[in-house]
Amino acid sequence: MATGNSRKKTRKPQKRLLKRMQNKLYFVFGFICVLFVVLIGRLMYIEYTSGDKYEKIVLAQQQYDSTIIPYQRGDILDSKGTILATCVDVYNVVLDCKVLNANEDKIASTISYLELCFPDIKGETVRQQLADNPKGQYVVLAKKVPYEQMQKCQQFMDDEEKGKEIVGIWFEKEYIRKYPYNSLAASVLGFSTSTQGVIGLEKQYNNELNGTNGRAYGYLNADSNVEQTVVEPENGHSVVTTIDANIQTIVEEAILKANAELLAEGYTPPEQTENSEGQETEEAKPKFENPSLGSNNTAAIVMNPKNGEILAMASYPGFDLNNPKDLSGLYTEEQLAQMSEEQKLDIVNNIWQNYPVTKTFEPGSTFKPFTVAMGLDTGTLQGEETYFCDGGEEVGGWTIGCVKREGHGEEDIRWALANSCNDALMQMVRVIGPSNFAKFMSVYGFGQKTNIDLPGEASTAGLIFNEQQLAETEANLATNSFGQNFNVTMIQLATGFCSLVNGGDMYQPHIVKRIVDESGDTVKEVSPVIMKRTVSKDVSNMLLDYMLTVVDEGTGKKAAVEGYQIAGKTGTAEKQPREENNYVVSFIGCAPYDDPEVVVYVAIDTPHVAAQDKCSYSSYIAKDIFEQILPYLNIKSIPVEPEE
């Protein structure tokens, strides 16, 4: 009995010990579980509050590969879809020295293929880079190589056998701006660097033409494999212009032809004479900016008067958009050698100017239709008045002459315009008065910007007289009546003239029709904008009738085109300083006269000839343009009656 009791006594302490051990295990397990919960909670808290911070720290400690994928700048197109400016793929040839050095047996074959595909890459250059930058992974061997050269090498690299012999070479894509027609519409289009337009439409629509770069990036793992992610670039939008490349070509060729003929006519300096002291001297003669050209500047605008669209806009001398700083086409090597870099830069900046928009000048007699319109619209002229021209007027103590010093005799408004009679215009404006004149200068837009969608439009706000100045000085009013002593821009006068001949609607001139994306879908449409009304329909019709006589029988006969009725006005303006005897000669006209569909404006700044003051020079260019564009625009000709 004693033995059995002792066993029972021994079992009870063992059970209690086992239970205590189990309790400890439960406690430890529970404690560990609690720690895990706390740790997970802490990690979640850190991720929520500081995840980005620690992610950047981790990324900074890893190898990372990132490559920019460039966007493609949008195209500039003419109204019919002809590409005037575009981007072309070019490639940088990149050498990974580390990889090629690790494959020493492939160095000779790689160099051999590089020399075969890229004439500008030399074997010794590659070997020198391998020696100087043994661990370099981005060494540019050639920049902006053509697609054709890159593709040739890529084909070798893609070949199953030849590709094994080319190691450590890859290509980096870029774009360069190209202008397929070189100098066509150069000052209108402008040119750009890789991302920034410098002048012209390239500058005006820079934001629309530009896109957003993409990026290829990824982490390099331990096996040097790239886990890559690609964000595609967003290409720029394209700009569809109102320019018609065919009309633009016609205009530029007409300007070049005329300047070549002006130059061929030549300028013979006056013979030397002796002054009172027996010294040889010369008579005053014009000083030409570049005697090798036909004129300082020749410019033209072709415009649709019914909506303000610019069909062509040209400036001479021009430049090559693909090489805009090249002056070799304008100057001889000897002339260029004598110029400083500063002088060359000044010349370049000048030829980059878009004359019809950025330059101001006195318009001369092309302004006379505006003076007549003022009188007719205000009722100060009835259209039946006659004037006697005796060769000039005495105004404010000055004798202001007519273009015909012996006088035109008696003439009505029609023949005052046809003969471009200054005397008659001065008599008209005396009746119109300074108040009406100043008011209608504003109505026609003179002294204001047209806000054409091109950069650099010149302001003429301070270059016209106000009512007080016209009233105080009678000579100002008199000379203004025939387009002297105030300044305009070509686009300003062309815009106002369009309103005179279209029935009175002044449209804002514009050179862009719409913006489209890379799929050709329209992003923005540019609709015609009527800024104001200028003249009545009746006055517009009277002016057209008068200006038809100018071309048929008056000073504009050189602009007449057989089979078409053209209404227009010539202009000859003496430049400041007057003593240098330099002129701007011009012609502005429209066709057909009874329902104008196109306006042509030509201005020649300082023709390089002895007798500059011949408006026939500009009329000659206008005729050349009209002769070609009227049939092209399907403007019907009038059958010519056979002579009896």
C-alpha distance (Angstrom), angle and dihedral (degrees) to the residues before:
residue distance angle dihedral
M1 . . .
A2 3.76 . .
T3 3.78 92.1 .
G4 3.84 93.7 53.9
N5 3.78 93.7 50.3
S6 3.78 92.4 52.0
R7 3.84 90.7 55.6
K8 3.78 91.6 52.6
K9 3.76 90.7 50.5
T10 3.85 90.1 52.1
R11 3.89 95.2 51.0
K12 3.80 95.3 55.4
P13 3.84 96.2 61.0
Q14 3.86 89.6 47.2
K15 3.83 92.0 54.3
R16 3.77 91.5 49.1
L17 3.82 90.8 50.1
L18 3.81 91.9 49.4
K19 3.78 91.5 49.6
R20 3.79 91.9 50.4
M21 3.81 89.9 51.7
Q22 3.80 91.2 50.1
N23 3.76 90.7 50.1
K24 3.79 90.2 51.8
L25 3.81 90.8 50.8
Y26 3.80 90.9 50.0
F27 3.76 89.7 49.4
V28 3.83 93.6 49.2
F29 3.79 91.2 46.0
G30 3.76 91.9 48.2
F31 3.80 90.8 46.5
I32 3.81 90.9 51.7
C33 3.79 90.6 48.5
V34 3.76 90.4 51.4
L35 3.82 89.9 49.8
F36 3.80 90.0 51.6
V37 3.79 90.9 50.1
V38 3.79 90.7 48.6
L39 3.83 91.1 46.9
I40 3.80 93.0 49.1
G41 3.77 90.0 47.2
R42 3.77 90.7 49.6
L43 3.81 92.1 49.3
M44 3.78 90.4 49.2
Y45 3.78 89.9 49.8
I46 3.81 91.9 49.6
E47 3.81 91.6 47.3
Y48 3.77 90.9 50.3
T49 3.79 97.5 45.0
S50 3.84 104.1 29.0
G51 3.79 106.8 13.7
D52 3.79 94.9 119.7
K53 3.78 92.1 49.0
Y54 3.81 95.0 53.7
E55 3.79 92.0 40.2
K56 3.81 89.3 59.4
I57 3.81 90.4 49.2
V58 3.80 91.0 52.3
L59 3.80 92.5 45.4
A60 3.79 90.7 49.9
Q61 3.80 89.2 57.7
Q62 3.80 94.4 51.7
Q63 3.77 131.5 76.0
Y64 3.79 109.8 -100.4
D65 3.79 131.9 -169.2
S66 3.82 121.5 -161.1
T67 3.81 130.8 171.3
I68 3.79 128.5 -176.8
I69 3.79 114.8 -130.2
P70 3.83 105.1 -152.9
Y71 3.78 121.3 -134.3
Q72 3.79 121.0 -127.1
R73 3.80 114.9 -114.6
G74 3.80 112.4 -126.1
D75 3.80 123.1 -101.0
I76 3.79 128.0 -111.0
L77 3.79 112.4 -135.8
D78 3.77 136.8 -176.1
S79 3.80 121.7 -118.7
K80 3.80 92.1 -87.2
G81 3.80 96.3 48.2
T82 3.82 99.5 -96.0
I83 3.80 108.9 149.8
L84 3.79 110.9 -120.4
A85 3.82 97.7 169.4
T86 3.78 128.7 17.8
C87 3.80 144.4 152.5
V88 3.79 123.7 -103.9
D89 3.81 125.9 -157.5
V90 3.79 115.5 -111.7
Y91 3.78 129.0 169.9
N92 3.77 140.7 -145.0
V93 3.80 113.7 -139.1
V94 3.82 106.6 -134.6
L95 3.81 126.3 -163.8
D96 3.82 123.7 -154.4
C97 3.81 100.4 -153.8
K98 3.81 93.3 -175.1
V99 3.80 93.0 57.1
L100 3.81 95.5 42.7
N101 3.81 92.7 47.0
A102 3.81 88.3 51.6
N103 3.83 87.4 56.6
E104 3.77 97.4 48.3
D105 3.80 93.2 164.2
K106 3.84 89.6 61.7
I107 3.83 97.3 53.7
A108 3.81 95.8 90.7
S109 3.81 95.0 46.2
T110 3.81 92.8 45.0
I111 3.79 91.2 51.9
S112 3.78 90.9 47.0
Y113 3.82 92.7 55.7
L114 3.80 91.8 44.2
E115 3.80 91.7 54.8
L116 3.79 90.3 46.3
C117 3.80 93.7 53.1
F118 3.81 102.7 32.8
P119 3.83 117.5 42.8
D120 3.82 92.0 -167.0
I121 3.81 94.7 57.1
K122 3.81 114.3 86.7
G123 3.79 125.3 -162.4
E124 3.79 94.1 -129.9
T125 3.81 89.9 55.0
V126 3.81 90.9 54.6
R127 3.80 92.6 47.9
Q128 3.79 90.8 48.4
Q129 3.80 90.8 53.2
L130 3.81 91.0 49.1
A131 3.79 89.2 53.4
D132 3.79 97.7 42.3
N133 3.83 97.0 41.1
P134 3.81 105.1 27.7
K135 3.81 92.8 162.6
G136 3.79 97.5 33.9
Q137 3.78 113.2 125.7
Y138 3.81 99.2 -175.7
V139 3.79 115.2 49.3
V140 3.82 115.7 149.7
L141 3.80 109.1 -142.0
A142 3.81 96.6 177.6
K143 3.79 133.6 7.6
K144 3.79 129.2 -141.5
V145 3.80 98.2 -4.0
P146 3.82 115.2 177.7
Y147 3.77 121.1 -95.2
E148 3.81 90.7 -114.2
Q149 3.82 92.8 60.6
M150 3.79 92.8 45.3
Q151 3.80 91.9 47.9
K152 3.79 91.7 51.8
C153 3.80 91.1 55.4
Q154 3.81 92.0 42.2
Q155 3.79 90.2 56.1
F156 3.79 89.7 55.1
M157 3.80 90.4 48.5
D158 3.81 91.2 49.8
D159 3.79 92.5 50.6
E160 3.82 111.9 105.5
E161 3.80 94.2 -129.7
K162 3.81 105.2 24.7
G163 3.78 92.2 45.5
K164 3.79 89.9 66.5
E165 3.80 89.5 61.5
I166 3.83 94.9 56.9
V167 3.78 114.8 73.2
G168 3.81 134.5 170.4
I169 3.81 97.3 14.3
W170 3.80 126.6 122.0
F171 3.80 137.8 156.3
E172 3.76 131.3 -119.9
K173 3.81 114.6 -153.8
E174 3.80 123.0 -135.6
Y175 3.80 137.0 161.2
I176 3.78 130.5 -127.7
R177 3.81 125.7 -165.8
K178 3.80 116.0 -111.3
Y179 3.78 131.5 -173.8
P180 3.82 109.6 -155.9
Y181 3.82 94.0 -159.9
N182 3.82 96.3 44.6
S183 3.82 104.5 -151.3
L184 3.82 99.8 14.1
A185 3.82 110.0 128.3
A186 3.80 87.9 -13.2
S187 3.80 99.0 162.2
V188 3.81 91.0 44.0
L189 3.80 97.6 48.2
G190 3.78 96.1 37.2
F191 3.77 119.5 -172.0
S192 3.77 137.5 -100.7
T193 3.75 143.9 -148.3
S194 3.79 116.0 -129.0
T195 3.81 92.9 -68.5
Q196 3.81 108.9 2.2
G197 3.79 130.0 69.5
V198 3.79 111.8 -137.0
I199 3.81 103.1 -166.3
G200 3.80 139.9 -11.7
L201 3.79 124.7 15.9
E202 3.80 89.8 -22.1
K203 3.80 87.3 66.0
Q204 3.81 99.0 34.6
Y205 3.81 93.6 52.8
N206 3.80 98.1 30.1
N207 3.81 94.4 127.0
E208 3.80 92.9 50.9
L209 3.81 93.7 45.8
N210 3.80 94.0 48.3
G211 3.79 122.6 80.5
T212 3.80 136.1 -173.8
N213 3.79 125.0 -85.6
G214 3.78 119.4 -118.6
R215 3.78 126.2 -144.2
A216 3.77 138.6 -142.6
Y217 3.80 112.5 -156.5
G218 3.78 140.6 158.5
Y219 3.81 147.5 147.4
L220 3.77 122.1 -89.4
N221 3.81 109.3 -133.7
A222 3.82 126.8 -153.7
D223 3.79 90.3 -84.8
S224 3.83 90.6 53.5
N225 3.78 90.7 -113.5
V226 3.77 114.6 144.9
E227 3.77 118.5 -132.1
Q228 3.81 94.4 -156.0
T229 3.78 134.0 -162.2
V230 3.81 121.6 -170.8
V231 3.80 127.1 -154.4
E232 3.80 105.6 -167.7
P233 3.82 119.1 -132.7
E234 3.78 121.8 -111.2
N235 3.79 108.4 -128.4
G236 3.79 121.4 -140.4
H237 3.78 125.0 -100.7
S238 3.80 121.6 -102.7
V239 3.78 125.2 -121.5
V240 3.81 119.5 -135.3
T241 3.80 109.9 -158.4
T242 3.79 133.7 -157.8
I243 3.81 88.5 -124.9
D244 3.80 115.6 116.7
A245 3.81 106.9 -148.4
N246 3.80 91.8 -151.1
I247 3.81 93.5 52.9
Q248 3.81 90.0 43.1
T249 3.80 89.6 54.0
I250 3.82 91.8 48.6
V251 3.81 91.0 51.0
E252 3.79 95.3 47.6
E253 3.79 93.5 46.6
A254 3.81 90.7 49.7
I255 3.81 90.3 51.8
L256 3.81 93.2 47.5
K257 3.79 92.0 47.2
A258 3.80 92.9 50.6
N259 3.79 93.3 47.5
A260 3.79 91.1 49.9
E261 3.79 89.2 52.5
L262 3.80 92.1 45.2
L263 3.79 88.1 52.1
A264 3.79 91.4 45.4
E265 3.81 89.2 54.4
G266 3.76 86.0 58.0
Y267 3.76 133.4 -165.4
T268 3.78 119.2 -99.0
P269 3.82 112.6 -158.3
P270 3.80 116.1 -131.4
E271 3.77 116.8 -96.3
Q272 3.77 118.1 -94.1
T273 3.79 116.8 -100.6
E274 3.79 135.1 -174.4
N275 3.76 123.9 -106.8
S276 3.79 125.3 -143.1
E277 3.79 90.2 -81.4
G278 3.78 93.0 53.3
Q279 3.81 94.2 -107.8
E280 3.77 120.6 139.0
T281 3.78 113.6 -111.0
E282 3.79 139.6 163.9
E283 3.77 133.1 -129.9
A284 3.79 115.6 -106.4
K285 3.79 110.3 -85.6
P286 3.77 134.6 174.2
K287 3.79 118.4 -80.6
F288 3.78 109.2 -137.0
E289 3.81 121.6 -152.9
N290 3.80 91.1 -139.7
P291 3.81 115.6 6.5
S292 3.82 91.1 -165.1
L293 3.82 89.5 69.9
G294 3.78 128.0 75.2
S295 3.82 93.1 -123.7
N296 3.77 141.1 -5.1
N297 3.81 88.5 -108.8
T298 3.76 136.7 -10.8
A299 3.78 119.5 -171.5
A300 3.78 138.9 173.5
I301 3.79 139.4 -171.2
V302 3.79 126.1 -162.0
M303 3.79 110.7 -166.8
N304 3.79 139.7 175.4
P305 3.83 104.7 -126.9
K306 3.80 91.8 -160.9
N307 3.80 97.3 64.8
G308 3.82 110.0 6.5
E309 3.82 95.3 -109.0
I310 3.80 116.7 153.5
L311 3.81 108.1 -135.4
A312 3.80 94.5 -179.3
M313 3.78 137.5 -1.1
A314 3.78 122.0 -178.6
S315 3.78 139.6 176.0
Y316 3.81 129.6 -166.5
P317 2.98 130.4 -119.9
G318 3.78 93.4 41.8
F319 3.78 135.2 -177.3
D320 3.79 141.1 -139.9
L321 3.79 110.5 -95.4
N322 3.80 90.4 -153.6
N323 3.81 90.1 56.2
P324 3.82 105.1 19.8
K325 3.81 97.4 170.8
D326 3.80 94.7 53.7
L327 3.83 111.1 116.1
S328 3.79 97.8 171.5
G329 3.80 91.6 104.3
L330 3.79 91.8 57.6
Y331 3.79 103.9 36.1
T332 3.79 136.0 36.5
E333 3.79 122.0 -114.7
E334 3.80 89.2 -107.6
Q335 3.81 91.9 53.6
L336 3.78 92.7 47.5
A337 3.80 91.7 48.3
Q338 3.81 90.0 57.6
M339 3.82 93.6 51.9
S340 3.78 126.1 92.0
E341 3.79 119.8 -131.8
E342 3.79 88.9 -108.1
Q343 3.81 91.2 55.1
K344 3.80 91.2 49.4
L345 3.79 90.5 49.9
D346 3.81 90.8 51.7
I347 3.80 90.5 51.6
V348 3.79 92.0 47.4
N349 3.79 92.0 50.1
N350 3.80 89.6 50.1
I351 3.81 96.7 51.4
W352 3.81 89.7 46.7
Q353 3.82 88.5 62.2
N354 3.79 116.4 105.3
Y355 3.82 97.8 -132.4
P356 3.84 98.1 -159.6
V357 3.81 90.5 56.5
T358 3.80 108.1 26.9
K359 3.82 104.6 36.7
T360 3.80 127.8 75.4
F361 3.80 127.0 -156.5
E362 3.79 142.0 156.1
P363 3.82 106.5 -84.8
G364 3.79 99.5 -148.5
S365 3.79 119.7 -164.7
T366 3.81 95.9 -11.8
F367 3.81 81.8 81.5
K368 3.83 94.2 60.0
P369 3.84 95.1 88.1
F370 3.81 87.3 59.7
T371 3.81 91.6 54.2
V372 3.81 90.8 49.6
A373 3.82 89.9 47.6
M374 3.82 90.1 53.6
G375 3.77 90.9 55.5
L376 3.78 95.8 44.9
D377 3.80 94.8 46.2
T378 3.79 94.8 46.9
G379 3.80 92.1 45.4
T380 3.79 92.2 -122.0
L381 3.81 85.4 117.0
Q382 3.79 122.1 43.3
G383 3.80 98.5 -172.0
E384 3.80 95.3 -112.9
E385 3.81 97.9 82.4
T386 3.79 122.6 121.3
Y387 3.79 128.0 -156.1
F388 3.76 134.5 -163.2
C389 3.79 115.6 -134.2
D390 3.79 114.5 -159.7
G391 3.81 94.5 170.2
G392 3.79 101.0 -81.3
E393 3.80 150.9 -2.0
E394 3.78 134.2 -109.2
V395 3.78 104.0 -128.5
G396 3.80 125.3 173.7
G397 3.78 92.5 -26.6
W398 3.80 92.9 -46.0
T399 3.78 129.5 106.7
I400 3.80 106.8 -137.7
G401 3.77 111.6 -167.9
C402 3.77 132.2 -143.6
V403 3.79 122.5 -125.9
K404 3.80 86.1 -105.6
R405 3.76 104.9 55.2
E406 3.81 94.1 -164.4
G407 3.81 89.3 52.6
H408 3.80 136.1 -115.5
G409 3.77 96.5 -110.5
E410 3.78 119.9 -140.8
E411 3.80 117.1 -6.5
D412 3.79 140.6 157.2
I413 3.84 126.9 -132.2
R414 3.80 92.6 -84.3
W415 3.79 93.1 56.0
A416 3.78 93.5 38.4
L417 3.82 85.7 63.9
A418 3.81 94.2 38.4
N419 3.80 91.6 52.7
S420 3.82 92.7 35.7
C421 3.79 90.0 -128.1
N422 3.81 113.2 -170.4
D423 3.79 91.8 -172.1
A424 3.82 93.3 59.4
L425 3.82 92.4 45.7
M426 3.81 91.0 52.7
Q427 3.79 89.1 52.7
M428 3.82 90.5 49.3
V429 3.79 95.4 50.0
R430 3.79 91.1 50.5
V431 3.81 86.4 64.5
I432 3.81 94.8 40.1
G433 3.80 89.8 55.1
P434 3.81 134.0 -153.3
S435 3.81 94.6 -82.2
N436 3.80 95.2 56.9
F437 3.79 91.7 39.7
A438 3.82 94.1 53.4
K439 3.80 91.6 44.2
F440 3.78 95.1 51.5
M441 3.79 93.7 43.6
S442 3.79 84.0 65.6
V443 3.81 92.9 43.1
Y444 3.81 90.4 55.3
G445 3.79 90.8 49.1
F446 3.80 100.1 -109.9
G447 3.78 112.2 150.8
Q448 3.82 89.8 24.5
K449 3.77 132.8 91.8
T450 3.79 116.9 -112.8
N451 3.82 89.7 -144.7
I452 3.77 91.9 -134.1
D453 3.80 110.8 179.8
L454 3.80 94.4 -104.3
P455 3.81 127.7 95.9
G456 3.78 126.1 -110.2
E457 3.80 101.2 32.5
A458 3.78 106.9 174.0
S459 3.77 120.5 -123.8
T460 3.80 118.9 -130.2
A461 3.80 95.3 -179.3
G462 3.80 91.8 116.8
L463 3.80 95.3 38.2
I464 3.81 100.2 73.1
F465 3.80 130.9 68.2
N466 3.78 123.2 -110.0
E467 3.81 124.0 -138.7
Q468 3.78 94.0 -92.2
Q469 3.81 93.3 51.9
L470 3.79 91.0 48.0
A471 3.79 91.6 48.8
E472 3.81 95.8 45.7
T473 3.80 96.0 48.1
E474 3.79 113.5 40.8
A475 3.80 91.8 -168.6
N476 3.81 90.4 62.5
L477 3.80 91.2 57.8
A478 3.80 92.0 44.3
T479 3.80 96.3 50.7
N480 3.81 92.5 41.2
S481 3.81 89.3 58.7
F482 3.80 90.4 69.9
G483 3.80 97.7 36.8
Q484 3.80 104.6 -93.2
N485 3.81 132.1 123.5
F486 3.80 96.1 28.5
N487 3.80 131.8 73.0
V488 3.78 135.9 -128.0
T489 3.78 137.6 171.6
M490 3.78 121.6 -121.1
I491 3.80 92.7 -116.8
Q492 3.81 89.8 50.5
L493 3.80 94.5 52.6
A494 3.82 93.3 40.8
T495 3.82 90.7 52.3
G496 3.79 92.1 50.1
F497 3.81 92.1 45.1
C498 3.81 90.9 52.9
S499 3.79 88.6 58.0
L500 3.81 91.1 50.1
V501 3.80 92.1 56.0
N502 3.83 102.6 34.8
G503 3.79 96.1 59.6
G504 3.80 99.4 -86.7
D505 3.82 107.4 -55.2
M506 3.79 113.0 132.0
Y507 3.79 107.5 -154.8
Q508 3.77 121.7 -163.5
P509 3.80 105.0 -112.4
H510 3.78 113.8 -119.6
I511 3.76 137.0 177.3
V512 3.82 101.5 -167.4
K513 3.81 123.2 72.3
R514 3.79 100.9 -176.3
I515 3.79 147.4 -22.9
V516 3.82 117.2 -120.6
D517 3.80 134.1 -172.8
E518 3.80 124.8 -125.6
S519 3.80 90.0 -85.8
G520 3.80 90.9 56.4
D521 3.79 94.2 -109.7
T522 3.81 114.7 143.0
V523 3.79 113.9 -107.2
K524 3.79 96.4 174.9
E525 3.79 132.4 8.9
V526 3.81 119.7 -152.6
S527 3.78 108.5 -145.5
P528 3.83 124.9 -165.6
V529 3.80 112.6 -92.2
I530 3.81 122.4 -152.5
M531 3.80 105.8 -149.6
K532 3.80 98.6 -174.9
R533 3.80 147.5 -33.1
T534 3.78 115.3 -96.9
V535 3.82 112.5 172.7
S536 3.77 136.5 9.3
K537 3.78 121.7 -101.4
D538 3.81 90.5 -111.9
V539 3.81 92.7 53.6
S540 3.79 90.1 46.9
N541 3.81 90.5 54.1
M542 3.80 92.1 48.1
L543 3.80 91.9 51.2
L544 3.81 91.6 49.6
D545 3.79 89.8 51.5
Y546 3.81 91.5 49.3
M547 3.80 93.4 47.0
L548 3.80 91.9 49.0
T549 3.80 86.1 64.0
V550 3.83 89.7 50.7
V551 3.82 90.1 61.3
D552 3.79 98.2 34.3
E553 3.80 98.2 46.0
G554 3.78 110.8 -3.7
T555 3.80 141.0 63.9
G556 3.82 92.3 -50.1
K557 3.81 97.5 61.6
K558 3.82 91.1 114.5
A559 3.82 88.1 65.7
A560 3.80 95.0 54.7
V561 3.81 117.2 118.8
E562 3.77 119.3 -158.2
G563 3.79 112.7 -111.4
Y564 3.81 95.1 18.4
Q565 3.79 133.3 88.0
I566 3.78 109.6 -135.7
A567 3.79 124.4 -177.1
G568 3.77 117.2 -159.7
K569 3.77 151.9 128.7
T570 3.78 134.2 -123.5
G571 3.78 125.4 -140.7
T572 3.80 137.5 -160.2
A573 3.79 117.6 -179.1
E574 3.79 125.8 -179.4
K575 3.80 110.9 -135.1
Q576 3.76 129.1 -133.9
P577 2.98 126.2 -71.5
R578 3.79 88.9 47.3
E579 3.80 94.7 -159.4
E580 3.81 91.6 68.5
N581 3.82 91.1 65.1
N582 3.80 95.4 -138.3
Y583 3.81 121.6 150.9
V584 3.78 145.3 -165.1
V585 3.80 110.3 -143.0
S586 3.78 120.5 -168.2
F587 3.79 148.6 166.6
I588 3.78 130.0 -157.7
G589 3.79 122.8 -175.1
C590 3.78 146.2 149.6
A591 3.80 138.9 -145.9
P592 2.92 142.8 -112.3
Y593 3.77 90.5 22.1
D594 3.82 96.5 -148.7
D595 3.83 94.2 52.5
P596 3.80 109.7 10.4
E597 3.80 115.7 -145.9
V598 3.78 99.0 168.7
V599 3.81 137.4 29.0
V600 3.81 122.3 -157.5
Y601 3.80 121.1 -164.9
V602 3.81 121.7 -177.0
A603 3.81 126.5 -179.5
I604 3.81 128.5 -179.2
D605 3.78 115.0 -162.2
T606 3.82 109.6 -153.5
P607 3.80 106.9 -18.3
H608 3.80 108.1 -142.7
V609 3.77 95.2 -121.9
A610 3.79 134.5 101.9
A611 3.83 95.7 -110.7
Q612 3.79 102.6 44.7
D613 3.79 97.7 165.4
K614 3.80 96.1 81.3
C615 3.78 111.2 115.3
S616 3.80 87.9 -165.9
Y617 3.82 88.8 84.5
S618 3.81 91.2 67.2
S619 3.80 92.5 38.5
Y620 3.79 88.9 55.3
I621 3.81 91.0 56.7
A622 3.81 92.4 44.5
K623 3.81 90.8 52.5
D624 3.80 91.2 50.3
I625 3.81 89.5 52.4
F626 3.82 95.8 44.2
E627 3.80 91.9 47.9
Q628 3.79 91.5 59.5
I629 3.79 105.2 33.0
L630 3.81 99.2 46.0
P631 3.83 94.1 65.6
Y632 3.82 89.4 39.1
L633 3.82 90.3 55.6
N634 3.82 90.0 48.6
I635 3.78 91.6 -117.2
K636 3.77 103.9 161.8
S637 3.76 119.2 -120.8
I638 3.78 124.2 -136.1
P639 3.81 114.6 -114.9
V640 3.78 110.6 -108.0
E641 3.77 113.0 -127.4
P642 3.82 112.6 -128.2
E643 3.77 115.5 -111.7
E644 3.80 115.6 -107.8
